[in-house]
Structure formats: C-alpha cells, structure tokens
C-alpha cells in the first residue's frame, strides 16, 4: 500500500483542501479522506462513504504527474499518518 496526502490549492468553498488516499499496488484507491476548510471530513472505502467523497474510478496518476500540476502539493505519508486521519474522519 501507498499513502498520499495532497493539498489542493483552490478558492472553492464546497471542495476539500486536503485529500488523503490509500492506494493498492495498481494505484487504485482503497480508502480516501477529504478534509474541508471548515474542519469537516468526508471519507470513502469499498463498502460505503460519508458526504460527497467517492473513491476514484480510475487509477491515480504517478506522484510526478500529480506534482506537475501547480494546483496540487503532494506528500507521500506513512500508514500511521493515514490511519490517524482515517480515524478522525470516521469517528467525527
């Protein structure tokens, strides 16, 4: 598994500002958390979702491709960091 944290730079009040993804070996999302500027969370996984958050239906691009888009700031994070934000999202 690989874990990504992406800051989305935009001016849309109803869109998330942080995107957290758990990716399998094929770069498909298995779990996802979206954090909004007001502190609310959405999440999605194979068996369900909260808010408007959905797993991507396509493979995520490579880290280099994501970094090449100036509206995204990408970081590879640890499983533990993803787990912490997942727990916040699902228990909130």
N, C-alpha and C positions, 0 to 999 in steps of 0.2 A: 504494500500500500504506500501511496504517496499522499502528502498533505500540503495543501496550498492555502495561503492567505493573500487575498488580493484587495487592495484599496482601490475603489472605483471613484475617480475624480469627476464629479458632475454637479449640476445645480438642480436636480430633480428631487423635490421633497418626498415623493412617494416611492423612491427607489433606494435600495440598500447602498450603504457606503463601504461596507466590508463584506467580502464573500469568502467563505471557508469551504474547501472541498476535500473530500476523501476520495482518492482515485484508485481504481484497481490497476492491474498490470497492463490493461488495454487502454488506460486513460479515460475510462467511463466513471462517472460519479456514482459512488455507492451511498454517500451521505453528503448533505450540504447544509450550511448555516448561512443565513443572510442577517446582517446587523444593520439597523436603520439609524439615522442620525438622532432620532428621539430615544434611542436606547432599546427599542423593541427588537425582537428576533423573529425570524421565520426559519423553518427547517424542513428538510425533506429526506426521505430514505425510501427504500424499496416498498415498504408497506404503508406509507402514508406521508402526510405533510401538514404543516401549520402555516397559515397565512397564504400568500400567493407563491411561496417558494416551491420550485419544482426541480427535480434532477434534470440535467441536460440530456436531451435525446440523442446527442451526438458525442463523439469523443472530444475531450478538451484538447486545444492546441498545445504545442510544446511550450515550456517556460519561456524560451527565446521569442516565440511568436507573440505570447501574451505581453512580454516586456517591451516588444517593439511598438506597441500601441500606447501613445502618451497618456491616454485616459486611465491606464491601469498601472499600479505599482505592486509587483508580485514578490512574495517571500515564500520560500519553502519552510514549513514548520514541522515540529515534531508531532508524533502521535499523541503525546501527552498534552500539548498545547491545543490540538484539535479536540481532544476529549474534554478539556476544561470548558471550551466554548460550546461544545455539544450539550454538556450537562446544563449550562446556563440557559441555553435555548429551550431544551425540552422540559425543564422544570419551571420555566417562567410563565 
